[in-house]
Amino acid sequence: MKRKVNRGLKVKIYPTEAQSNIFDQTFGCVRLIWNYSLMERKEIHSLYKDYPELYITHKYKTQADWKREFSFLKNVDSQALATTQQELLSAYRNFFKSTHKHPIFKSKKQQKNS
């Protein structure tokens, strides 16, 4: 009888100064997209809470819209920004299913690795 063994590897990386700057810029832009998208969703929810048909049909800003508004987002990996919006959508779905709490804003000072 064969037994399945899960193995893992811990790797510590030491990025160069340029790579570290790219990481910091990416994390900052992801936080900005999360916070602005969350703020937009809260405002739309407060506006349309009495009109569910309008709330459902509302189109939120996409990654391209955010890039037009903030030109420095073009320097960051687009998949990181797209993933952020998908995670926010998933967080809201979980909130409305009552399985999770309401999504919160991300802070630059709080060092929670997520």
Summary of the structure (lengths in Angstrom):
residues: 114
radius of gyration: 18.3
end to end distance: 38.7
largest distance: 61.3
contacts: 216
relative contact order: 0.13
helix: 61%
strand: 0%
